[in-house]
Amino acid sequence: MAIDAQKGGAAAFRLHRRAFLRAAGAAAASLVPVGAACARAIETRSLSFVHTHTGESLSVAYFEAGTYPPVALERINHLLRDFRSNEIHPIDPGVLDILFDLQVLMNRDEPYQVISAYRSPGTNAAMRRRSAGVAEHSLHMDGKAIDIRVSGFATRKIRDLALQMGRGGVGFYPQSDFVHLDCGRVRFW
């Protein structure tokens, strides 16, 4: 069941979610190694996003009853589209699971502020011409990467927790105040 932050029930959703995150965080910290995939044990997984470039927001249960509901994934794909070209591409659920596990470890319920998610090859090439920090074969083009921050939570701490998880790539950009996360091979910069 998806819940939009702009619609009624958002306050109740946040309260329930906050209690859940605290309990899940405590359980994850005491029972499971940090690098383990905590998301696999949770029956319903929800995420909230605010896109910093479009202003759009979304709160959605992206995993329920052992499956990733297609309608939820479509809504996520739309929000995390290439906002420059308006192209939509499937976001790998592995990225969503990393975000969920990170959310549990942070013990926070603020939405992820999205700086960049899917990038079309054209957008990636244009960005690469302007910055040496953009990879030619970026996982953003495959829907396997996202650049985020969380209001009131230091990006350095986000990076540290993501590194402890030992899953995928973690890039830290302190000058721009965001963390890159992807579901590729384990590496960091």
C-alpha positions in Angstrom: 0.0 0.0 0.0 1.5 3.3 -1.1 1.1 6.5 0.9 1.7 9.9 -0.5 3.2 12.4 1.9 0.9 15.1 0.6 -2.3 13.2 1.3 -4.0 12.5 4.6 -2.6 10.0 7.0 1.0 11.1 6.6 1.4 12.0 10.3 0.1 8.5 11.3 2.4 6.9 8.8 5.4 8.8 10.2 4.6 7.8 13.8 4.2 4.1 12.9 7.3 4.2 10.7 9.4 5.9 13.5 8.5 3.2 16.0 9.2 0.5 13.4 12.6 2.0 12.5 13.6 2.2 16.2 12.7 -1.4 16.8 14.3 -2.6 13.5 17.4 -0.6 14.2 17.8 -2.1 17.7 17.2 -5.6 16.3 19.6 -5.1 13.5 22.3 -3.7 15.8 22.0 -6.6 18.3 21.3 -9.6 16.2 22.8 -9.1 12.8 26.2 -8.2 11.5 26.2 -4.7 10.0 27.1 -5.9 6.6 24.2 -8.4 6.5 21.2 -7.6 4.4 18.7 -6.5 7.0 16.0 -5.8 4.4 15.6 -9.4 3.7 14.0 -10.0 7.1 11.5 -7.2 6.9 8.1 -8.1 5.5 7.1 -4.6 4.4 9.7 -2.0 3.4 8.9 1.6 2.8 11.0 4.6 1.7 10.3 8.3 1.4 12.0 10.7 -1.1 12.1 14.4 -2.0 13.7 15.2 -5.3 15.9 18.3 -4.9 15.5 19.4 -8.5 11.8 18.8 -9.2 10.4 19.3 -5.7 8.4 16.1 -6.1 8.0 13.8 -3.1 6.9 10.2 -2.6 6.4 7.8 0.4 5.8 4.3 -0.7 5.9 0.7 0.5 8.2 -0.8 -2.2 8.3 -4.3 -0.9 5.3 -6.2 0.6 4.5 -9.9 1.2 7.7 -11.2 -0.4 7.4 -9.1 -3.6 8.2 -5.7 -5.1 4.7 -4.4 -6.2 5.0 -3.2 -9.9 2.8 -0.1 -9.1 5.2 1.0 -6.3 8.2 0.4 -8.5 6.6 2.4 -11.3 6.0 5.3 -9.0 9.6 5.2 -7.8 10.9 4.9 -11.4 8.9 8.1 -12.2 10.2 10.1 -9.3 13.8 8.9 -9.8 13.7 9.6 -13.6 16.3 11.7 -15.5 14.8 15.0 -14.6 16.8 16.7 -17.3 15.4 14.6 -20.2 12.3 13.3 -18.4 13.3 9.7 -19.4 12.2 6.9 -17.1 14.2 3.8 -16.5 13.7 1.0 -14.0 15.5 1.5 -10.7 17.2 -1.7 -9.4 15.4 -2.9 -6.2 18.9 -3.6 -4.9 19.4 0.2 -4.6 16.1 0.4 -2.7 17.1 -2.3 -0.3 20.4 -0.5 0.4 18.5 2.7 1.1 16.1 0.8 3.4 18.9 -0.9 5.4 20.7 2.4 5.6 17.5 4.1 6.9 17.3 1.4 9.6 20.9 2.0 10.6 20.4 5.8 10.7 17.3 5.3 12.8 15.8 8.3 10.9 12.4 8.7 9.2 13.2 11.9 7.2 12.9 11.4 3.5 15.9 10.9 1.3 16.8 14.0 -0.5 17.6 12.8 -4.1 20.2 14.7 -6.0 20.5 12.3 -8.9 19.2 8.8 -9.7 18.7 7.5 -13.2 20.7 9.4 -15.9 20.2 8.8 -19.6 23.3 8.2 -21.6 22.9 11.7 -23.2 22.7 13.4 -19.8 25.6 11.4 -18.4 27.8 12.3 -21.4 26.9 16.0 -21.0 27.7 15.9 -17.3 31.0 14.1 -18.1 32.0 16.9 -20.4 31.6 19.4 -17.5 33.1 17.3 -14.7 35.8 14.7 -14.4 33.9 13.2 -11.5 31.3 11.6 -13.7 32.1 8.1 -14.8 31.8 7.3 -18.5 29.9 4.0 -17.7 28.1 5.3 -14.6 25.7 2.9 -12.9 23.3 5.8 -12.8 22.6 4.9 -16.5 21.6 1.4 -15.5 19.3 2.5 -12.7 21.7 1.0 -10.2 22.9 4.2 -8.4 21.5 7.2 -6.5 23.0 10.3 -4.9 21.3 11.3 -1.6 21.5 13.2 1.6 19.2 13.3 4.7 18.1 16.5 6.3 19.7 16.9 9.8 22.0 13.9 9.3 25.6 14.5 8.4 26.6 13.1 5.0 29.9 11.9 6.5 27.8 9.7 8.9 25.7 8.4 6.0 28.9 7.5 4.2 30.3 5.8 7.3 27.2 3.7 7.8 27.1 2.8 4.1 30.7 1.6 4.3 29.9 -0.5 7.3 27.2 -2.3 5.4 29.8 -3.5 2.9 27.4 -3.5 -0.1 27.9 -1.8 -3.4 29.7 1.5 -4.2 29.9 4.4 -1.8 31.1 7.8 -2.9 31.4 10.8 -0.6 31.2 14.3 -2.0 31.6 16.7 1.0 31.8 19.9 -1.1 28.4 19.1 -2.7 27.1 17.5 0.5 25.8 14.2 -0.9 26.6 10.5 -0.8 26.6 8.2 -3.9 25.2 4.7 -3.3 25.0 1.9 -5.9 24.4 -1.8 -6.0 27.5 -2.5 -8.1 30.7 -4.2 -6.7 31.9 -3.1 -3.3 34.2 0.0 -3.6 34.5 3.5 -2.2 35.9 6.9 -3.0 
